[in-house]
Each structure stands twice: as structure tokens, then as C-alpha cells.
Amino acid sequence: MWVHDIDPVLLDLGPLKVHWYGLMYLVGFAAAWWLGCIRARKPGSGWSEDQVSDFVFWGAMGVVLGGRFGYVLFYNFERFLSDPLWLFAVWEGGMSFHGGLLGVIAVLYIWGRRQGKSLFEMGDFVAPLIPIGLGAGRVGNFIGGELWGRVTDQSWGVIFPRAADGLGRHPSQLYEFALEGVVLFALLWWYSAKPRPRMAVSGMFLLLYGVFRSTAELAREPDAHIGFLAFDWLTMGQLLSLPMIVLGATLIGIAYARGVESASK
């Protein structure tokens, strides 16, 4: 087994420290902008590159604010109740994908109304831009030695010093990188390359992410202060992903039943 000894700090400039995790956020936003511009250039996309740039900026705000609020609400609400100012202690870490998703949806709705675009018109265009950022975030989690997996005796297990038990653990961050980043991106980019009914691409993102996240959670150690919610295997991540699976499948069904072609290709 390999002992995790990667320094999470990329650059140490005295009072200023640049962490790998922060760099991964920039990679994700840059990838979303680049891929969005590629999609905007396609005939009939209904988007301009200026609109992509504008949305990525506001979407980044939604990710950061929603991610922090989501973590506090879903994973550590009791601490917030005892110390409300902890909500703003972002330097201590703590971000939630599901909260970030809600933040992006809020941006999609508000910004879309100003642009004369419907929520699902926005969602169908934006969904394929997200997985690269998700994958980059999981790489950041691995480099930072956080959100490690459950104990394993497999040869590819990793000993994470921050776990403080010296046991080999699944590198679940890399499992999530492969599923939520690489596989999800490949499937969504392929699926959205051809005209699909309105809501179908959005629904496919929700469905696939929910399934992939729930699968990866089987190898991920639940948060110590939460543990398993039920059955000695159900985690908070799986519980929050369940509505995504149901909603995603429902949207796909409605989309194909209506058969209204999306303008975003």
C-alpha cells in the first residue's frame, strides 16, 4: 500500500498559500468556459460566447455560495446552530456538491430569465460542461488527503495520515473522479451532441450523477460526525442523490413523451 504524502499546498508564499484544491476549482471553471464556447459556436445553439463567459462567472458564484450553504445545511447544521458565524469560515473547508448544484440551478433560473431562456433550455446547454469540474474537484480531494474511502486490504489501498488510524483505505476520491468526471463527461457530451427533447440532457445529468455518486459512496467513508444513516450502508451522499435519480428519470420520461426538440446542441 502507498502512504499518502502529497502536500496539499501548491505554493507557499508566506501569508498566502495556494492549495491544489483551489486550483482545481479554477480548472473546472476554465473547462466549463472552454467547452461552453465550443457548444455556443455550433449552428442553432442559441448561445453566444459572451453569454457563456457571463454565465460561467455567475455560475461560479452559485457553486461556491451554494456549496458552502449546502455543506452547512446537509452535513453540519448543528455546528451552525451553535456557532452561526462558522458559516463564513470557508478557510476550514467544507463544500457540498448538492448545495453547489442548488446554487447553480438558482443562477440558471435568475440569469436565464434576464436572457429570455427557460430553466431547462439553460440546463440542457450547461449540464455537459459540469463533469470536468466535478472530476477536478475529486482530484483536489485526493491531493488534499480528505474524504477518503473505507478500510480495505487491496493492494491499491492508500494510507491517509489524516485518517489517523494507519489503515489502508479505498482511494474513493479517484473512483469518484473516474465516474463523476471522466465517464459522466463522456456520456453527456456524446448524448448532447445530437438534438434531444427539451429536458432530456438535464434529466440525464441528474440521473447519471445520482447513480454514479451513490455507487462511489459504497467505497467512501461517511463523515465521522454523521456515520451511516440506515442499514449500515446508507450515507448522506446517497440520500441526497436519490431525489436526483428520481427527478432525472422523470424528466427524461416527460421529455420523450412531449418530444419537443432542444435548441441547445
Secondary structure, DSSP 8 states (H G I E B T S, - for coil): -EE----SEEEEETTEEEEHHHHHHHHHHHHHHHHHHHHHTSTT----HHHHHHHHHHHHHHHHHHHHHHHHHHH-HHHHHH-GGGGG-GGG----HHHHHHHHHHHHHHHHHHHT--HHHHHHHHGGGSHHHHHHHHHHHHHTT-S-B-B--STT-EE-GGGSS--EE--HHHHHIIIIIIIHHHHHHHHTTS--BTTHHHHHHHHHHHHHHHHHGGGB---TTT--SBTTTB-HHHHHHHHHHHHHHHHHHHHHHHT-B-S--
